Structure formats: C-alpha cells, structure tokens
Amino acid sequence: MEPSIRWITEKNIIKMIDQTKLPGTLTYLEISNYRAAAKSIKDMNIRGAPAIGVTAAMGMALAAIEFQNLDVEKFKIEMENAARIISKTRPTAVNLTWAVKRIQNLIENNPTSPPELTKLIILECQKMWQEDIDTNRAMGKHGATLLIDGDTVLTHCNAGSLATVQYGTALAPIRWAIEEEGKKIQVIADETRPRLQGARLTAWELHYDKIPVKVEVDNNAGLMMRLGKINKVIVGADRIVNGVVFNKIGTFMVAMAAKYHNIPMYVVAPKSTLSLNESEKDVKIEQRNAQFEVAEIMGKIKEPIVPDGVECINYAFDATPFDLITKIITEDGVFNPEELIQRY
C-alpha cells in the first residue's frame, strides 16, 4: 500500500493517512505547522514508533519554516521549544525523541543561517523517510528466513505499513515471505484493546494488500496456541532497553502463552528503537484516557460499558523480558536478545 506519511514539497506540508478514521474511511490530513504535527501524534491520527519518529522530524521542519526569518539565536530558542512540545506527545516510543534529537544535532553541527538550516532539515526529513522504507524492507528480508511455507502467524497491535512510512516492521517478514519468496502465510491479528489497532488497522492493510488475515479477540490467543493453530508470533516494539521490550499492552501475555506452548516469539524493530543503555525502570509507560478509550470504546458506543464511578486502568504499553523472546530482528540481521546487546 502507499506510504502512510509524505512530505509535500510543493506546499511544504505533511500529508498523512488519518488512522483514526480507519477502517471505515481512507482520508488524509494535511499538516502545515509543528503544533498540528504534535497534535496528530498525541491524538494518534498517526501512530507506530517509526511513523511518529518521521512525523516528529517533519514537525521540526515545519517549525524551521515558521521561524527561518528570525536571527540565529531566536531561531534556536524557538526550535528548542518546538522540540519540547513534540517530544512530550508520546513518552514511551523512543523513535520520537531519537528523531527530534537527530534534527537538533543537525542544527548544532551546522553553523549557518536559519534559511539554510531549514533547507538542510527538510532534506534530512526526506532522508529519514527513505531510510525507514529501506530499513523495513531489510528487516523483512531477514525475518522471512524464520517463516516457512504454510505458517500461521499471530501478531499483536499494528506494526505494518501504517505504523511506519511503508512496508512495516512486524509485518515486513510476512510481506517479504509472500511477495518475494512465494510462501503461503496466514495472519491472525489480535484485536488489541482498547484502541483495536489489530482489528482496525492490521486487518485493514493486510486485506487491502490481499494477504490472508483473520481477527481474534485478545483473550483468544492462548486457546489458539493450545489448539495448534498458531506457528509463530511476530510483534513490533516501541522501545527496546537492556532486558525488556516495550510494546503495545498485551504483548507480555502473548509472550508468556507462546513460551508455555513452545511457539517462537519474534520481535522486529529498527535500530532507532534500541535504547540499550536504559533499563526497565528508566522508561515511563504511557497511560491514556481510560474513560474515552476503555469505558466508551473511543466514544463509539452510546452507553459506557463500565458503571459510572468505576475507575478504569489504561496503560498503553507493557514490558516483555528478553527470556520470553526467541529472536529480535533489526535491519542488520537476526539476533538472540543477548547477541543484540553485544552487537549494539
């Protein structure tokens, strides 16, 4: 499918698929300033660690365009403020801050005028956009070696084209195995409560690309494993630290069930997701609006499904220990978790 996000050079704007409207309607947002870019990340019009990283960088480009006529010192002050606003939108996914820091480093390492810096920032965003596509295809090629003809793969949340610029992380090995190697692969997508990214997004993009997919409720996964209907589990990651993988809430339970049933558990993530100098205690797990997302299912039902006055818990991510993970795939290859630490 087409890229989830683009930089439109003729208008100097960001054009992105509005993922909050899927699967019902394929619509696009046109973002013309960095505040709107930050809001699109916070409101999850765009989501997925690699995609929000590229969006963050493009948001910095929009800020540079806005402030390019200021003197150098004022330009840097405004860019620092934009960086703070964008970086605070989603606290767990490391790609976001990685992308913002990459633009900040470019500013610091190029002592030139704001207009010239703005040109360099836009070029850097376009470079990051292409890097993401190339990285995903490399991960797909490496990961496809772990799939055999006839596999049924369980995935959790959405780590496909919509979560990246294009092609995906967790879905990349599936795409490569089917499109490049002719293997027959089926996918089972967990619905992934509470925002239903598996049901709404993974199923939508795989069906769009004619890749066989079925959706199951999250608490069906263990039974499907027990019945022998799942061969592999592949998920993405929002941050990988020393010892654990942070991914969408529910990943930990899937990993425990896979371990019990001796089913390989694979994580596919670019190097930009790695933060191996950190440990689990260093990471803040985002908690989102529980009333809106849990009690009202994103406002899609007329009556709340939780009694009035009862508190809901809504962590957006969880931590899966390395000992539950079989392999981690990056653009550089396939690694045991311990090998990953040694490599990077």
C-alpha positions in Angstrom: 0.0 0.0 0.0 1.0 3.6 -0.4 3.1 5.4 2.3 1.3 6.4 5.5 3.0 9.8 5.5 4.7 12.1 2.9 6.4 15.5 2.7 4.7 17.5 0.0 7.5 19.7 -1.3 5.3 22.0 -3.4 3.3 23.1 -0.3 5.9 22.4 2.4 3.3 20.4 4.3 2.9 16.9 5.8 0.3 14.6 4.2 -0.7 11.6 6.3 -3.4 8.9 6.4 -5.8 9.7 9.3 -5.7 6.4 11.1 -8.5 7.3 13.5 -10.9 7.1 10.5 -9.9 3.5 9.6 -11.2 1.0 8.6 -14.4 2.9 7.7 -12.9 5.7 5.6 -9.5 6.3 4.0 -8.9 10.0 4.5 -5.8 12.3 4.7 -4.7 15.1 6.9 -2.6 18.0 5.6 -0.4 19.4 8.4 1.1 22.8 7.9 2.6 23.7 11.3 4.5 21.9 14.0 1.8 22.3 16.7 -0.6 20.4 14.4 2.1 17.8 13.8 2.4 17.3 17.6 -1.3 17.1 18.0 -1.5 14.4 15.2 0.9 12.3 17.2 -0.8 12.9 20.6 -4.3 12.2 19.1 -3.0 9.1 17.3 -4.0 10.3 13.8 -0.6 8.7 13.1 0.9 6.1 15.4 3.5 3.4 15.4 7.1 4.1 16.6 8.8 4.6 13.2 5.9 6.6 11.8 5.8 9.0 14.7 9.6 9.4 14.5 9.4 10.6 10.9 6.4 12.8 11.8 8.3 14.3 14.6 11.2 15.2 12.3 8.8 16.6 9.7 7.2 18.6 12.5 10.6 20.1 13.3 10.9 21.0 9.6 7.6 22.8 9.8 8.9 24.7 12.8 12.1 25.7 11.0 10.0 27.0 8.1 7.9 29.1 10.5 11.0 30.6 12.2 13.5 30.8 9.4 13.4 34.6 9.2 14.5 35.1 12.8 18.1 35.7 13.7 20.1 32.6 14.6 19.8 32.8 18.4 16.0 33.4 18.3 15.7 30.6 15.7 17.4 28.2 18.0 15.3 29.2 21.0 12.1 28.6 19.0 13.4 25.3 17.7 14.2 24.1 21.2 10.6 25.0 22.3 9.2 23.1 19.3 11.4 20.1 20.2 10.0 20.1 23.8 6.4 20.3 22.6 6.8 17.5 20.0 8.9 15.2 22.4 6.2 15.3 25.1 3.4 13.9 22.9 4.1 10.2 23.5 6.5 9.3 26.3 7.3 5.6 25.7 8.3 5.2 22.0 11.9 6.1 21.7 11.8 6.8 17.9 10.1 10.1 18.6 12.9 11.6 20.7 15.5 9.9 18.5 14.2 11.8 15.5 13.9 15.1 17.3 17.5 14.8 18.6 18.7 14.0 15.1 17.3 17.3 13.9 18.6 19.1 16.9 22.1 17.7 16.3 21.9 18.9 12.7 21.2 22.4 13.8 24.0 22.4 16.3 26.5 20.9 13.9 25.8 23.3 11.0 26.7 27.0 11.9 24.8 28.6 9.0 21.8 30.9 8.6 18.2 29.8 9.6 17.1 29.7 5.9 19.9 27.4 5.0 19.3 25.3 8.1 15.7 25.0 7.1 16.7 23.6 3.8 19.0 21.1 5.5 16.3 20.0 7.9 13.8 19.4 5.1 16.4 17.3 3.3 17.2 15.3 6.4 13.5 14.5 6.9 13.3 13.3 3.3 16.4 11.2 4.0 14.8 9.7 7.2 11.6 8.9 5.2 13.6 6.9 2.7 15.7 5.3 5.3 12.6 4.0 7.1 11.4 2.2 3.9 14.8 0.7 3.2 15.2 -0.4 6.8 11.8 -2.1 6.8 12.5 -4.0 3.7 15.8 -5.2 5.1 14.1 -6.4 8.2 11.5 -8.1 6.1 14.2 -10.0 4.2 16.0 -11.1 7.3 12.8 -12.0 9.2 11.4 -14.0 6.3 14.1 -16.6 6.8 12.3 -17.6 10.0 9.0 -18.3 8.2 8.2 -21.5 6.3 5.5 -22.2 3.7 2.2 -22.8 5.4 2.9 -20.8 8.7 0.1 -19.1 10.6 1.5 -16.1 12.3 -0.1 -14.2 15.3 0.6 -10.5 15.5 -0.4 -8.0 18.2 -1.3 -4.4 17.6 -0.3 -2.8 14.3 3.3 -2.9 13.1 2.7 -2.7 9.4 2.7 0.0 6.7 0.5 2.2 8.8 3.0 2.1 11.8 5.9 3.1 9.5 6.4 5.1 6.4 5.7 2.0 4.4 6.1 -1.8 4.5 6.1 -2.2 8.2 8.2 -3.9 11.0 6.4 -6.9 12.3 4.5 -7.4 9.1 7.6 -6.9 6.9 8.8 -10.5 7.2 5.3 -11.7 6.3 5.2 -9.4 3.3 8.6 -10.4 2.1 7.9 -14.1 2.5 4.7 -13.8 0.4 5.7 -11.2 -2.2 9.4 -12.1 -2.7 9.6 -15.8 -1.9 6.1 -17.0 -2.8 5.4 -18.6 0.6 1.9 -19.1 1.7 1.5 -17.4 5.1 -1.7 -16.6 7.0 -2.0 -14.0 9.7 -4.1 -13.9 12.8 -4.4 -10.4 14.2 -5.3 -9.8 17.9 -7.9 -7.1 18.0 -5.7 -5.2 20.5 -7.9 -3.5 23.0 -8.6 -0.8 23.8 -7.9 1.1 20.6 -8.3 -2.0 18.4 -5.3 -1.4 16.2 -5.2 -5.0 15.2 -8.8 -5.2 14.2 -9.0 -1.7 12.7 -5.5 -1.3 11.1 -3.6 -4.5 10.7 -6.6 -6.3 9.3 -7.4 -3.4 7.0 -4.0 -3.1 5.5 -3.4 -6.8 5.1 -6.9 -7.2 3.5 -6.1 -4.2 1.3 -2.9 -6.0 0.1 -4.8 -9.3 -0.3 -2.7 -11.1 2.5 -4.9 -13.7 4.3 -5.9 -12.4 7.7 -8.3 -13.2 10.5 -9.1 -11.2 13.6 -9.4 -12.7 17.1 -10.3 -11.2 20.4 -7.2 -10.7 22.6 -8.2 -13.4 25.1 -8.5 -16.0 22.3 -4.7 -16.2 21.7 -3.9 -18.8 24.4 -6.6 -21.1 23.2 -5.5 -20.8 19.6 -2.0 -21.7 20.6 -3.2 -24.7 22.6 -5.3 -25.9 19.6 -2.1 -25.8 17.5 -3.5 -23.1 15.2 -0.6 -20.7 15.6 3.0 -21.5 14.5 4.9 -18.2 15.1 4.3 -14.9 16.9 5.7 -11.7 15.4 5.4 -8.3 17.1 7.0 -4.9 16.8 8.5 -2.7 19.5 8.2 0.9 20.7 11.4 0.8 22.8 14.0 -2.0 23.5 16.1 -1.5 26.6 18.5 -3.7 28.3 16.5 -6.7 29.3 13.0 -6.0 28.1 11.0 -5.0 25.0 8.3 -2.3 25.4 5.4 -2.9 23.0 1.6 -2.5 22.9 -0.2 -3.6 26.1 -1.0 -7.3 25.9 2.3 -8.3 24.3 3.6 -9.6 27.6 0.7 -12.0 28.0 1.1 -13.2 24.4 4.8 -13.9 25.0 4.0 -15.9 28.2 1.5 -18.0 26.3 3.9 -18.5 23.4 6.7 -19.6 25.8 4.4 -22.1 27.5 3.4 -23.6 24.1 6.9 -23.6 22.7 6.0 -21.2 19.9 8.7 -18.9 18.7 8.3 -15.3 19.7 9.9 -12.8 17.4 10.3 -9.0 17.7 11.0 -6.9 14.6 12.3 -3.4 15.2 14.8 -0.9 13.7 18.0 0.2 15.4 16.3 3.5 16.1 14.0 1.7 18.6 17.0 0.4 20.6 17.9 2.2 23.9 20.1 -0.4 25.4 21.8 2.0 27.8 18.5 2.1 29.7 16.8 -0.4 31.9 13.1 -1.0 32.5 13.0 1.4 35.4 14.1 4.2 33.2 11.0 4.1 31.0 7.7 5.8 31.6 4.8 3.8 30.4 2.1 6.0 28.9 -1.3 5.9 30.5 -4.1 7.2 28.2 -7.6 8.5 28.7 -9.3 5.5 30.3 -12.9 6.9 30.2 -12.7 7.6 26.4 -10.7 4.5 25.3 -11.9 1.8 27.8 -15.3 2.7 29.2 -16.7 4.2 26.0 -14.5 2.4 23.4 -13.3 5.6 21.9 -16.7 7.2 22.0 -18.1 4.7 19.5 -21.0 3.5 21.7 -23.9 5.5 23.2 -23.7 4.0 26.7 -20.4 3.3 28.6 -19.6 -0.4 29.2 -18.3 0.4 32.7 -20.6 1.5 35.5 -20.4 5.2 36.3 -17.9 5.9 39.1 -15.8 2.8 38.5 -12.2 3.6 37.6 -10.6 2.1 34.5 -6.9 1.3 34.1 -5.4 2.1 30.7 -1.6 1.5 30.3 -0.7 1.8 26.6 2.4 -0.4 26.7 3.9 -3.3 28.7 7.4 -4.8 29.1 8.3 -8.3 27.8 11.5 -9.8 29.3 14.2 -11.0 27.0 13.9 -14.6 28.3 10.4 -14.8 26.6 11.7 -13.6 23.3 13.2 -16.1 20.7 14.8 -13.6 18.3 15.0 -9.9 17.6 15.3 -8.8 14.0 16.8 -5.5 13.0 17.9 -4.2 9.6 21.3 -5.8 10.4 20.0 -9.3 10.8 18.5 -11.8 13.3 19.8 -11.9 16.8 19.3 -13.6 20.2 18.5 -10.9 22.7 21.9 -11.4 24.3 23.6 -11.1 20.9 21.7 -7.8 20.4 23.3 -6.3 23.5 26.8 -7.4 22.3 26.2 -6.1 18.8 24.9 -2.6 19.7 
